[in-house]
Amino acid sequence: QAKAMQYMFFAERECAKIPGLKEKPVPLNHIGVVGAGLMGGGIAMCCIEAGMKVTLLDVDEKNLERGLSVIKKNYQRSVERGSKTQAKVDQFLSLLQPSTKYESFANCDLVVEAVYENMDLKKKIFATLDKVCKPGCILASNTSFLNIDEIASATSRPQDVIGCHFFSPANVMQLLENVRGSKTSDRTIATAMAFGKKIKKITCLVGNCNGFIANRVMAVSGGMKLLHEGVLPTDIDAAAEDYGMKMGPMRMMDLVGLDLRGRINAQAGKADPAKNVVDAMYAAERYGQKNGKGFYKYDEKRNCSRDPEGDAIVEKVWKNSGVSRKSLSQAELVDALYLPVVNEGFKCLEEGIAIRPSDIDVCLHFGYNWPRYRGGPMQWATAEGLANVLARIEKLGLKPSELLKETVQKGWTLNSKDFQKRVAQAWSGRWSKL
């Protein structure tokens, strides 16, 4: 554990270093934020607390007023708790300028778009920003998975476009993934990295693919597969939390809201409540913490407890699918949960999506609360032994990363010069998978 903690200390500092980057950042005095929702408001708070002037734009005046109200309420709670003085809050709010007109971005040094995930809408916004923003202004998208190159194609200056992927809530979560597109300039990268440092984020430069690093690698975590193969939510969560996660995957889904995925499936006509547990929960109006029942039941203070009704829905889906309850050991559950994450991490390295293995670990710790004393999935794999990890991945029936196979075959470690050379070639040779 002490070795992993020491590893993470240095990994945090290493991720700010970009090989071969010589350009200097542009001064950042005035920031624009598009969208006054949860993300936009949180980003605006980060910026004003760093002493930068912020223009917060929402074309819907009611949304703008609601967003400003949320920001003020957040600060009022800080004053009541004693974590900020009223004088400091007044100083922050004096830097915030609300607007409904894109022309108010004319003098901004960097603009962050933070609207919901819709490619057509984002392209429309970036085409507008292209017209109203001054030459050299950095145009950033807070998308969590969309193609930065496609967003940039809506402008006449793709070299100035970059992803700035904040995690929610943006004013609390420490990670910022800066996403380089195929035409993003070194000047833009340098400025985005300086922006992250200025707002006191752990900032990591990543390549352009679906989900970037943190969301991509955690998307393959084995929680839902285990659930549909006969393992109860309580058993899955117990294994994850015993491993060191602050919250197991099923409790996390209850927190985020089962209705989000359930509604998407229903609206797309893809819902299958007979054989899909999330669809079944949605059909039973079990949305998670927001209405007091999901995989678990929740009291008025959101304390969770096991719910026989929730388990019964899971067991009914099993019966419809010809699945019976399965009991696995702690080690088997952890492997099924997190070895797919390790494997996806190696794929990110082989595709040039990550600069170094430790960047993946930093993204997982600060983006998903991967336990610090484990050092992240890549460090965990090193501690377990890469040959051993490869054998266990194959035992799970997963197709192992080519880089992982090559690393084991050639006897490399993640610190060896040959491995680092191989990863550096991937990073410099291909920035965008899309």
LUMKOLMAR-847490 format. One record per residue (C-alpha): residue number from 0; x, y, z; residue in one letter. Coordinates in steps of 0.05 Angstrom, whole numbers, plus 32768, in hexadecimal, padded with zeros to 4 digits. Example, Ala and Ser with C-alpha at 12.3 -4.5 7.8 and 13.67 -1.06 7.14 Angstrom:
// residues 2
+-----+------+-------+------+------+
! pos ! east ! north !   up ! code !
+-----+------+-------+------+------+
!   0 ! 80F6 !  7FA6 ! 809C !    A !
!   1 ! 8111 !  7FEB ! 808F !    S !
+-----+------+-------+------+------+
***
This chain:
// residues 434
+-----+------+-------+------+------+
! pos ! east ! north !   up ! code !
+-----+------+-------+------+------+
!   0 ! 8000 !  8000 ! 8000 !    Q !
!   1 ! 8038 !  8031 ! 8011 !    A !
!   2 ! 8058 !  8023 ! 7FCE !    K !
!   3 ! 8017 !  8031 ! 7FA9 !    A !
!   4 ! 800C !  8072 ! 7FD0 !    M !
!   5 ! 8052 !  8089 ! 7FBE !    Q !
!   6 ! 8045 !  8076 ! 7F76 !    Y !
!   7 ! 8005 !  80A0 ! 7F74 !    M !
!   8 ! 802A !  80DC ! 7F92 !    F !
!   9 ! 805A !  80DD ! 7F57 !    F !
!  10 ! 8025 !  80C9 ! 7F24 !    A !
!  11 ! 7FFC !  8107 ! 7F33 !    E !
!  12 ! 8037 !  8134 ! 7F24 !    R !
!  13 ! 804D !  810C ! 7EE7 !    E !
!  14 ! 800A !  8113 ! 7EC3 !    C !
!  15 ! 8013 !  815E ! 7EBC !    A !
!  16 ! 8052 !  8152 ! 7E91 !    K !
!  17 ! 8045 !  814F ! 7E46 !    I !
!  18 ! 807F !  8132 ! 7E1D !    P !
!  19 ! 8099 !  8161 ! 7DE7 !    G !
!  20 ! 806A !  819A ! 7DF9 !    L !
!  21 ! 8091 !  81DC ! 7DF0 !    K !
!  22 ! 8059 !  820E ! 7DE3 !    E !
!  23 ! 8047 !  823F ! 7E1A !    K !
!  24 ! 7FFE !  8248 ! 7E31 !    P !
!  25 ! 7FD8 !  8287 ! 7E21 !    V !
!  26 ! 7FC4 !  82B4 ! 7E5D !    P !
!  27 ! 7F81 !  82A0 ! 7E7C !    L !
!  28 ! 7F5C !  82DC ! 7E98 !    N !
!  29 ! 7F15 !  82D4 ! 7E7C !    H !
!  30 ! 7EF1 !  8291 ! 7E75 !    I !
!  31 ! 7EAF !  8284 ! 7E53 !    G !
!  32 ! 7E81 !  824A ! 7E67 !    V !
!  33 ! 7E47 !  8233 ! 7E3B !    V !
!  34 ! 7E0E !  8214 ! 7E63 !    G !
!  35 ! 7DF8 !  8228 ! 7EAA !    A !
!  36 ! 7DE6 !  81E1 ! 7EC0 !    G !
!  37 ! 7E09 !  81B7 ! 7EF5 !    L !
!  38 ! 7E49 !  81AF ! 7ECD !    M !
!  39 ! 7E4C !  81F6 ! 7EB2 !    G !
!  40 ! 7E3F !  8214 ! 7EF6 !    G !
!  41 ! 7E74 !  81E8 ! 7F16 !    G !
!  42 ! 7EA7 !  81FB ! 7EE1 !    I !
!  43 ! 7E97 !  8245 ! 7EEB !    A !
!  44 ! 7EA2 !  823E ! 7F36 !    M !
!  45 ! 7EE6 !  821E ! 7F2A !    C !
!  46 ! 7EFB !  8258 ! 7EFE !    C !
!  47 ! 7EE3 !  8292 ! 7F29 !    I !
!  48 ! 7F04 !  8272 ! 7F66 !    E !
!  49 ! 7F45 !  8273 ! 7F3E !    A !
!  50 ! 7F3C !  82BE ! 7F35 !    G !
!  51 ! 7F27 !  82BD ! 7EEC !    M !
!  52 ! 7EED !  82E6 ! 7ED0 !    K !
!  53 ! 7EB6 !  82B8 ! 7EB7 !    V !
!  54 ! 7E7D !  82C4 ! 7E86 !    T !
!  55 ! 7E48 !  828E ! 7E92 !    L !
!  56 ! 7E1A !  8287 ! 7E57 !    L !
!  57 ! 7DD7 !  8265 ! 7E4F !    D !
!  58 ! 7DA9 !  8277 ! 7E16 !    V !
!  59 ! 7D6E !  8266 ! 7E43 !    D !
!  60 ! 7D66 !  829E ! 7E75 !    E !
!  61 ! 7D41 !  8272 ! 7EA7 !    K !
!  62 ! 7D78 !  823E ! 7EA5 !    N !
!  63 ! 7DAB !  8276 ! 7EAF !    L !
!  64 ! 7D86 !  8290 ! 7EEC !    E !
!  65 ! 7D7F !  824A ! 7F08 !    R !
!  66 ! 7DC9 !  823D ! 7EFE !    G !
!  67 ! 7DDE !  827D ! 7F20 !    L !
!  68 ! 7DB0 !  826C ! 7F5A !    S !
!  69 ! 7DD1 !  8228 ! 7F63 !    V !
!  70 ! 7E16 !  8248 ! 7F63 !    I !
!  71 ! 7E00 !  827B ! 7F98 !    K !
!  72 ! 7DE0 !  8244 ! 7FC2 !    K !
!  73 ! 7E20 !  821B ! 7FBF !    N !
!  74 ! 7E48 !  8256 ! 7FD8 !    Y !
!  75 ! 7E14 !  8267 ! 800E !    Q !
!  76 ! 7E1D !  8220 ! 8029 !    R !
!  77 ! 7E68 !  822B ! 802A !    S !
!  78 ! 7E5F !  826B ! 8052 !    V !
!  79 ! 7E30 !  8248 ! 8083 !    E !
!  80 ! 7E62 !  820F ! 808C !    R !
!  81 ! 7E9A !  8241 ! 8096 !    G !
!  82 ! 7EC5 !  8227 ! 805D !    S !
!  83 ! 7EC0 !  826B ! 8039 !    K !
!  84 ! 7EB5 !  82B2 ! 8051 !    T !
!  85 ! 7E7E !  82DD ! 8035 !    Q !
!  86 ! 7EB3 !  830F ! 801D !    A !
!  87 ! 7ED6 !  82D8 ! 7FF6 !    K !
!  88 ! 7E94 !  82C1 ! 7FD7 !    V !
!  89 ! 7E83 !  8308 ! 7FC4 !    D !
!  90 ! 7EC7 !  830D ! 7FA3 !    Q !
!  91 ! 7EBB !  82CD ! 7F7B !    F !
!  92 ! 7E75 !  82E2 ! 7F64 !    L !
!  93 ! 7E8F !  8326 ! 7F4E !    S !
!  94 ! 7EB7 !  8301 ! 7F18 !    L !
!  95 ! 7E79 !  82DD ! 7EFD !    L !
!  96 ! 7E53 !  82FD ! 7EC3 !    Q !
!  97 ! 7E12 !  82DC ! 7EAB !    P !
!  98 ! 7DFF !  82E1 ! 7E62 !    S !
!  99 ! 7DCF !  82C7 ! 7E2E !    T !
! 100 ! 7DF7 !  82E2 ! 7DF2 !    K !
! 101 ! 7E31 !  82BD ! 7DD2 !    Y !
! 102 ! 7E4F !  8301 ! 7DBF !    E !
! 103 ! 7E62 !  830A ! 7E08 !    S !
! 104 ! 7E9A !  82D7 ! 7DFC !    F !
! 105 ! 7EBE !  8307 ! 7DCD !    A !
! 106 ! 7EF9 !  8313 ! 7DFC !    N !
! 107 ! 7EFE !  82CE ! 7E1D !    C !
! 108 ! 7F41 !  82AA ! 7E1E !    D !
! 109 ! 7F20 !  8265 ! 7E25 !    L !
! 110 ! 7ED8 !  824E ! 7E1F !    V !
! 111 ! 7EBE !  820C ! 7E3C !    V !
! 112 ! 7E7E !  81EF ! 7E1E !    E !
! 113 ! 7E58 !  81C8 ! 7E54 !    A !
! 114 ! 7E15 !  81B5 ! 7E36 !    V !
! 115 ! 7DF6 !  816F ! 7E34 !    Y !
! 116 ! 7E14 !  8138 ! 7E08 !    E !
! 117 ! 7DF7 !  8145 ! 7DC3 !    N !
! 118 ! 7E27 !  814A ! 7D89 !    M !
! 119 ! 7DFA !  8175 ! 7D5C !    D !
! 120 ! 7DF0 !  81A7 ! 7D94 !    L !
! 121 ! 7E3A !  81AA ! 7DA5 !    K !
! 122 ! 7E4D !  81B4 ! 7D5C !    K !
! 123 ! 7E1B !  81ED ! 7D57 !    K !
! 124 ! 7E38 !  820E ! 7D95 !    I !
! 125 ! 7E7F !  8207 ! 7D7C !    F !
! 126 ! 7E6D !  8225 ! 7D38 !    A !
! 127 ! 7E51 !  8260 ! 7D5E !    T !
! 128 ! 7E8F !  8265 ! 7D8B !    L !
! 129 ! 7EB9 !  8264 ! 7D4C !    D !
! 130 ! 7E96 !  82A3 ! 7D34 !    K !
! 131 ! 7E95 !  82CB ! 7D75 !    V !
! 132 ! 7ED5 !  82B9 ! 7D99 !    C !
! 133 ! 7F16 !  82DF ! 7D8D !    K !
! 134 ! 7F4E !  82BD ! 7D64 !    P !
! 135 ! 7F77 !  828F ! 7D91 !    G !
! 136 ! 7F40 !  8285 ! 7DC5 !    C !
! 137 ! 7F41 !  823D ! 7DDD !    I !
! 138 ! 7EFF !  8219 ! 7DCF !    L !
! 139 ! 7EF4 !  81DF ! 7DFF !    A !
! 140 ! 7EBD !  81AB ! 7E05 !    S !
! 141 ! 7EAB !  818A ! 7E47 !    N !
! 142 ! 7E92 !  814C ! 7E23 !    T !
! 143 ! 7E9C !  810B ! 7E49 !    S !
! 144 ! 7EA0 !  80DE ! 7E0B !    F !
! 145 ! 7E91 !  8101 ! 7DC9 !    L !
! 146 ! 7EC4 !  8107 ! 7D91 !    N !
! 147 ! 7EED !  8147 ! 7D99 !    I !
! 148 ! 7F01 !  8146 ! 7D4F !    D !
! 149 ! 7EB9 !  8147 ! 7D39 !    E !
! 150 ! 7EA9 !  8180 ! 7D68 !    I !
! 151 ! 7EE6 !  81A6 ! 7D4D !    A !
! 152 ! 7ECF !  819B ! 7D06 !    S !
! 153 ! 7E97 !  81CD ! 7D12 !    A !
! 154 ! 7ECC !  8204 ! 7D17 !    T !
! 155 ! 7EFF !  8224 ! 7CE9 !    S !
! 156 ! 7F34 !  821C ! 7D20 !    R !
! 157 ! 7F39 !  81D3 ! 7D36 !    P !
! 158 ! 7F7F !  81E2 ! 7D51 !    Q !
! 159 ! 7F5E !  820B ! 7D88 !    D !
! 160 ! 7F2D !  81D4 ! 7D9D !    V !
! 161 ! 7F38 !  81A4 ! 7DD7 !    I !
! 162 ! 7F0F !  817B ! 7E07 !    G !
! 163 ! 7F0D !  8191 ! 7E50 !    C !
! 164 ! 7EE9 !  8157 ! 7E71 !    H !
! 165 ! 7ED5 !  8169 ! 7EB8 !    F !
! 166 ! 7EB7 !  8137 ! 7EE8 !    F !
! 167 ! 7E76 !  8145 ! 7F0C !    S !
! 168 ! 7E6F !  816E ! 7F37 !    P !
! 169 ! 7EA5 !  8197 ! 7F15 !    A !
! 170 ! 7EB1 !  81C5 ! 7F50 !    N !
! 171 ! 7EBF !  8187 ! 7F7C !    V !
! 172 ! 7EDF !  8151 ! 7F52 !    M !
! 173 ! 7F2A !  815A ! 7F49 !    Q !
! 174 ! 7F36 !  813A ! 7F05 !    L !
! 175 ! 7F38 !  815F ! 7EC2 !    L !
! 176 ! 7F45 !  8136 ! 7E83 !    E !
! 177 ! 7F5E !  8162 ! 7E4A !    N !
! 178 ! 7F4F !  813F ! 7E09 !    V !
! 179 ! 7F7B !  814C ! 7DCD !    R !
! 180 ! 7F5C !  8147 ! 7D88 !    G !
! 181 ! 7F84 !  8136 ! 7D49 !    S !
! 182 ! 7F8C !  8181 ! 7D38 !    K !
! 183 ! 7F92 !  819E ! 7D7E !    T !
! 184 ! 7FD0 !  81CB ! 7D81 !    S !
! 185 ! 8007 !  81C8 ! 7DB5 !    D !
! 186 ! 7FF4 !  8210 ! 7DC9 !    R !
! 187 ! 7FAD !  81F8 ! 7DD7 !    T !
! 188 ! 7FC6 !  81BC ! 7DFF !    I !
! 189 ! 7FF6 !  81E8 ! 7E27 !    A !
! 190 ! 7FBD !  8219 ! 7E37 !    T !
! 191 ! 7F8C !  81E2 ! 7E4B !    A !
! 192 ! 7FC0 !  81C3 ! 7E79 !    M !
! 193 ! 7FCE !  8208 ! 7E98 !    A !
! 194 ! 7F83 !  8212 ! 7EA0 !    F !
! 195 ! 7F7D !  81D1 ! 7EC7 !    G !
! 196 ! 7FB7 !  81E5 ! 7EF4 !    K !
! 197 ! 7F99 !  822A ! 7EFF !    K !
! 198 ! 7F57 !  820E ! 7F17 !    I !
! 199 ! 7F7C !  81DC ! 7F43 !    K !
! 200 ! 7F68 !  819C ! 7F1E !    K !
! 201 ! 7F91 !  815D ! 7F15 !    I !
! 202 ! 7F97 !  8165 ! 7ECA !    T !
! 203 ! 7FA7 !  812D ! 7E9A !    C !
! 204 ! 7FAF !  8131 ! 7E4E !    L !
! 205 ! 7F8C !  80F7 ! 7E2B !    V !
! 206 ! 7F7D !  80E0 ! 7DE4 !    G !
! 207 ! 7F3C !  80E3 ! 7DBE !    N !
! 208 ! 7F10 !  80A5 ! 7DC3 !    C !
! 209 ! 7ECB !  8093 ! 7DDE !    N !
! 210 ! 7ECE !  80A2 ! 7E29 !    G !
! 211 ! 7F17 !  80BA ! 7E28 !    F !
! 212 ! 7F3A !  8097 ! 7E62 !    I !
! 213 ! 7F13 !  8096 ! 7EA4 !    A !
! 214 ! 7ECD !  808A ! 7E87 !    N !
! 215 ! 7EE6 !  805A ! 7E51 !    R !
! 216 ! 7F0C !  802B ! 7E7F !    V !
! 217 ! 7ED8 !  802B ! 7EB6 !    M !
! 218 ! 7EA1 !  801D ! 7E83 !    A !
! 219 ! 7EBB !  7FD6 ! 7E7C !    V !
! 220 ! 7EBB !  7FC8 ! 7EC7 !    S !
! 221 ! 7E99 !  7F85 ! 7ED2 !    G !
! 222 ! 7E61 !  7F99 ! 7F01 !    G !
! 223 ! 7E26 !  7F94 ! 7ED1 !    M !
! 224 ! 7E41 !  7F53 ! 7EB3 !    K !
! 225 ! 7E45 !  7F34 ! 7EF9 !    L !
! 226 ! 7DFF !  7F4C ! 7F09 !    L !
! 227 ! 7DE2 !  7F2B ! 7ECB !    H !
! 228 ! 7E09 !  7EEB ! 7ED8 !    E !
! 229 ! 7DEA !  7EDF ! 7F1C !    G !
! 230 ! 7E0F !  7F09 ! 7F50 !    V !
! 231 ! 7DE5 !  7F34 ! 7F7E !    L !
! 232 ! 7DF1 !  7F7F ! 7F81 !    P !
! 233 ! 7E04 !  7F7B ! 7FCB !    T !
! 234 ! 7E3A !  7F46 ! 7FBC !    D !
! 235 ! 7E57 !  7F70 ! 7F82 !    I !
! 236 ! 7E59 !  7FAF ! 7FAC !    D !
! 237 ! 7E76 !  7F8C ! 7FE9 !    A !
! 238 ! 7EB0 !  7F72 ! 7FBE !    A !
! 239 ! 7EBD !  7FB7 ! 7F9F !    A !
! 240 ! 7EBB !  7FDA ! 7FE2 !    E !
! 241 ! 7EE7 !  7FA5 ! 8003 !    D !
! 242 ! 7F19 !  7FB1 ! 7FCA !    Y !
! 243 ! 7F1A !  7FFB ! 7FDE !    G !
! 244 ! 7EE6 !  801E ! 7FB4 !    M !
! 245 ! 7EBE !  8052 ! 7FDB !    K !
! 246 ! 7E7E !  8039 ! 7FBB !    M !
! 247 ! 7E6E !  7FF9 ! 7F94 !    G !
! 248 ! 7E55 !  7FFD ! 7F4C !    P !
! 249 ! 7E0C !  7FEF ! 7F5D !    M !
! 250 ! 7E0A !  8023 ! 7F94 !    R !
! 251 ! 7E2B !  8053 ! 7F63 !    M !
! 252 ! 7DF5 !  8045 ! 7F30 !    M !
! 253 ! 7DC0 !  8054 ! 7F65 !    D !
! 254 ! 7DE4 !  8095 ! 7F74 !    L !
! 255 ! 7DE8 !  80AB ! 7F2B !    V !
! 256 ! 7DA2 !  8094 ! 7F1C !    G !
! 257 ! 7D8A !  8053 ! 7EFB !    L !
! 258 ! 7D56 !  807D ! 7ED5 !    D !
! 259 ! 7D8C !  809D ! 7EAA !    L !
! 260 ! 7DA0 !  805D ! 7E86 !    R !
! 261 ! 7D5A !  8040 ! 7E8C !    G !
! 262 ! 7D3A !  807C ! 7E6B !    R !
! 263 ! 7D6D !  807D ! 7E32 !    I !
! 264 ! 7D5F !  8033 ! 7E24 !    N !
! 265 ! 7D13 !  803E ! 7E28 !    A !
! 266 ! 7D14 !  807B ! 7DFA !    Q !
! 267 ! 7D40 !  8056 ! 7DC7 !    A !
! 268 ! 7D10 !  801B ! 7DC7 !    G !
! 269 ! 7D47 !  7FEE ! 7DE1 !    K !
! 270 ! 7D2D !  7FE0 ! 7E27 !    A !
! 271 ! 7D28 !  7F97 ! 7E3B !    D !
! 272 ! 7D0E !  7F94 ! 7E83 !    P !
! 273 ! 7D07 !  7F49 ! 7E7F !    A !
! 274 ! 7D51 !  7F3D ! 7E76 !    K !
! 275 ! 7D74 !  7F7F ! 7E88 !    N !
! 276 ! 7D78 !  7F91 ! 7ED2 !    V !
! 277 ! 7D7E !  7FDC ! 7EC8 !    V !
! 278 ! 7D42 !  7FDC ! 7E99 !    D !
! 279 ! 7D1B !  7FB3 ! 7ECC !    A !
! 280 ! 7D2C !  7FE4 ! 7F04 !    M !
! 281 ! 7D16 !  801E ! 7ED8 !    Y !
! 282 ! 7CD5 !  7FFC ! 7EC6 !    A !
! 283 ! 7CC8 !  7FF1 ! 7F11 !    A !
! 284 ! 7CD6 !  803B ! 7F1D !    E !
! 285 ! 7D13 !  802C ! 7F47 !    R !
! 286 ! 7D41 !  8065 ! 7F35 !    Y !
! 287 ! 7D73 !  8063 ! 7F6E !    G !
! 288 ! 7D80 !  8096 ! 7FA4 !    Q !
! 289 ! 7D55 !  80CB ! 7F83 !    K !
! 290 ! 7D14 !  80A6 ! 7F93 !    N !
! 291 ! 7D2D !  807B ! 7FCC !    G !
! 292 ! 7D31 !  8038 ! 7FA8 !    K !
! 293 ! 7D5F !  8018 ! 7F75 !    G !
! 294 ! 7D8B !  7FDC ! 7F80 !    F !
! 295 ! 7D85 !  7FF0 ! 7FC9 !    Y !
! 296 ! 7D52 !  8017 ! 7FF2 !    K !
! 297 ! 7D63 !  805A ! 8011 !    Y !
! 298 ! 7D49 !  8080 ! 804D !    D !
! 299 ! 7D3E !  80CC ! 804F !    E !
! 300 ! 7D89 !  80D5 ! 8060 !    K !
! 301 ! 7D9B !  80A9 ! 8024 !    R !
! 302 ! 7DB6 !  8071 ! 804F !    N !
! 303 ! 7DB1 !  8032 ! 8026 !    C !
! 304 ! 7D9B !  7FEC ! 803A !    S !
! 305 ! 7D8E !  7FAB ! 8015 !    R !
! 306 ! 7D49 !  7FA8 ! 7FF6 !    D !
! 307 ! 7D27 !  7F64 ! 7FEA !    P !
! 308 ! 7CFB !  7F85 ! 7FB5 !    E !
! 309 ! 7D38 !  7F9C ! 7F8F !    G !
! 310 ! 7D58 !  7F57 ! 7F94 !    D !
! 311 ! 7D17 !  7F37 ! 7F7C !    A !
! 312 ! 7D1A !  7F61 ! 7F3C !    I !
! 313 ! 7D62 !  7F4A ! 7F2F !    V !
! 314 ! 7D4F !  7F02 ! 7F3C !    E !
! 315 ! 7D14 !  7F06 ! 7F0D !    K !
! 316 ! 7D42 !  7F1E ! 7ED5 !    V !
! 317 ! 7D71 !  7EE4 ! 7EE5 !    W !
! 318 ! 7D36 !  7EB3 ! 7EE0 !    K !
! 319 ! 7D21 !  7ED0 ! 7E9C !    N !
! 320 ! 7D69 !  7EC8 ! 7E83 !    S !
! 321 ! 7D73 !  7E82 ! 7E9F !    G !
! 322 ! 7DA6 !  7E9A ! 7ED2 !    V !
! 323 ! 7DAB !  7E82 ! 7F1A !    S !
! 324 ! 7DCD !  7EA4 ! 7F55 !    R !
! 325 ! 7E19 !  7E9F ! 7F54 !    K !
! 326 ! 7E48 !  7EA4 ! 7F8F !    S !
! 327 ! 7E90 !  7EB9 ! 7F80 !    L !
! 328 ! 7ECB !  7EC6 ! 7FAD !    S !
! 329 ! 7EE3 !  7F0C ! 7FBC !    Q !
! 330 ! 7F1F !  7F01 ! 7F8F !    A !
! 331 ! 7EF3 !  7EE8 ! 7F55 !    E !
! 332 ! 7EC4 !  7F24 ! 7F5C !    L !
! 333 ! 7EFE !  7F56 ! 7F5D !    V !
! 334 ! 7F1D !  7F36 ! 7F1F !    D !
! 335 ! 7EDA !  7F39 ! 7EFA !    A !
! 336 ! 7ED0 !  7F81 ! 7F0F !    L !
! 337 ! 7F14 !  7F9F ! 7F03 !    Y !
! 338 ! 7F3F !  7F75 ! 7ED5 !    L !
! 339 ! 7F16 !  7F8D ! 7E99 !    P !
! 340 ! 7F29 !  7FD4 ! 7EB0 !    V !
! 341 ! 7F73 !  7FC1 ! 7EB0 !    V !
! 342 ! 7F6C !  7FA2 ! 7E6B !    N !
! 343 ! 7F4A !  7FE1 ! 7E50 !    E !
! 344 ! 7F82 !  800B ! 7E6F !    G !
! 345 ! 7FB5 !  7FE4 ! 7E46 !    F !
! 346 ! 7F8B !  7FEF ! 7E08 !    K !
! 347 ! 7F8C !  803A ! 7E15 !    C !
! 348 ! 7FD8 !  8038 ! 7E17 !    L !
! 349 ! 7FDE !  800E ! 7DD7 !    E !
! 350 ! 7FAF !  803D ! 7DB2 !    E !
! 351 ! 7FD3 !  807D ! 7DC7 !    G !
! 352 ! 7F9A !  8096 ! 7DF4 !    I !
! 353 ! 7FC6 !  809C ! 7E32 !    A !
! 354 ! 800D !  80B8 ! 7E38 !    I !
! 355 ! 8021 !  8088 ! 7E70 !    R !
! 356 ! 8002 !  8052 ! 7E9C !    P !
! 357 ! 8003 !  807E ! 7EDA !    S !
! 358 ! 7FD6 !  80B0 ! 7EB6 !    D !
! 359 ! 7FA0 !  807B ! 7EB3 !    I !
! 360 ! 7FA8 !  806F ! 7EFE !    D !
! 361 ! 7FA3 !  80B9 ! 7F0D !    V !
! 362 ! 7F63 !  80BF ! 7EE3 !    C !
! 363 ! 7F43 !  8083 ! 7F06 !    L !
! 364 ! 7F55 !  809B ! 7F4C !    H !
! 365 ! 7F3D !  80E2 ! 7F43 !    F !
! 366 ! 7F04 !  80D3 ! 7F12 !    G !
! 367 ! 7EE8 !  8094 ! 7F33 !    Y !
! 368 ! 7F07 !  8091 ! 7F79 !    N !
! 369 ! 7F30 !  8054 ! 7F6A !    W !
! 370 ! 7F52 !  8046 ! 7FAD !    P !
! 371 ! 7F93 !  806D ! 7FB3 !    R !
! 372 ! 7FB4 !  8036 ! 7FDA !    Y !
! 373 ! 7FAB !  8007 ! 7F9E !    R !
! 374 ! 7FCE !  803A ! 7F71 !    G !
! 375 ! 7F9A !  8034 ! 7F38 !    G !
! 376 ! 7F8D !  7FFA ! 7F09 !    P !
! 377 ! 7FD0 !  7FFB ! 7EE6 !    M !
! 378 ! 7FF8 !  7FFC ! 7F26 !    Q !
! 379 ! 7FCA !  7FC6 ! 7F43 !    W !
! 380 ! 7FD9 !  7F9B ! 7F05 !    A !
! 381 ! 8024 !  7FA5 ! 7F11 !    T !
! 382 ! 801C !  7F90 ! 7F5A !    A !
! 383 ! 7FF5 !  7F52 ! 7F45 !    E !
! 384 ! 8029 !  7F40 ! 7F10 !    G !
! 385 ! 801B !  7F4D ! 7EC6 !    L !
! 386 ! 8021 !  7F03 ! 7EB1 !    A !
! 387 ! 7FF1 !  7EF0 ! 7EE8 !    N !
! 388 ! 7FC1 !  7F28 ! 7ED3 !    V !
! 389 ! 7FC3 !  7F12 ! 7E8A !    L !
! 390 ! 7FB2 !  7ECA ! 7E9D !    A !
! 391 ! 7F78 !  7EE2 ! 7EC9 !    R !
! 392 ! 7F5D !  7F0F ! 7E91 !    I !
! 393 ! 7F5E !  7ED4 ! 7E61 !    E !
! 394 ! 7F3B !  7EA9 ! 7E95 !    K !
! 395 ! 7F03 !  7EDD ! 7E97 !    L !
! 396 ! 7EFA !  7ED2 ! 7E4C !    G !
! 397 ! 7F10 !  7F18 ! 7E3A !    L !
! 398 ! 7F3B !  7F27 ! 7DFD !    K !
! 399 ! 7F7B !  7F42 ! 7E1B !    P !
! 400 ! 7F9B !  7F83 ! 7E04 !    S !
! 401 ! 7FD2 !  7F77 ! 7DD0 !    E !
! 402 ! 8000 !  7FA4 ! 7DF8 !    L !
! 403 ! 7FF4 !  7F7C ! 7E37 !    L !
! 404 ! 8005 !  7F3B ! 7E11 !    K !
! 405 ! 8043 !  7F5C ! 7DF3 !    E !
! 406 ! 8059 !  7F76 ! 7E37 !    T !
! 407 ! 8054 !  7F31 ! 7E58 !    V !
! 408 ! 8074 !  7F0D ! 7E1C !    Q !
! 409 ! 80B0 !  7F3B ! 7E1D !    K !
! 410 ! 80B6 !  7F3E ! 7E68 !    G !
! 411 ! 80AC !  7F89 ! 7E6C !    W !
! 412 ! 8095 !  7FAF ! 7EA9 !    T !
! 413 ! 806E !  7FF0 ! 7EA6 !    L !
! 414 ! 80AD !  8014 ! 7EBB !    N !
! 415 ! 80DB !  7FF3 ! 7E88 !    S !
! 416 ! 80F9 !  801E ! 7E51 !    K !
! 417 ! 80DF !  7FF0 ! 7E1A !    D !
! 418 ! 8098 !  7FF4 ! 7E33 !    F !
! 419 ! 809C !  8040 ! 7E3A !    Q !
! 420 ! 80B8 !  8046 ! 7DF4 !    K !
! 421 ! 807F !  801B ! 7DD9 !    R !
! 422 ! 804B !  8047 ! 7DFC !    V !
! 423 ! 806D !  8088 ! 7DE6 !    A !
! 424 ! 806A !  8071 ! 7D9D !    Q !
! 425 ! 801F !  8064 ! 7DA3 !    A !
! 426 ! 8013 !  80A8 ! 7DC4 !    W !
! 427 ! 803B !  80D0 ! 7D91 !    S !
! 428 ! 8023 !  80A7 ! 7D56 !    G !
! 429 ! 7FD8 !  80A9 ! 7D5F !    R !
! 430 ! 7FB2 !  80DC ! 7D88 !    W !
! 431 ! 7F6C !  80CD ! 7D73 !    S !
! 432 ! 7F4C !  8088 ! 7D6E !    K !
! 433 ! 7F0D !  80A4 ! 7D4E !    L !
+-----+------+-------+------+------+
***
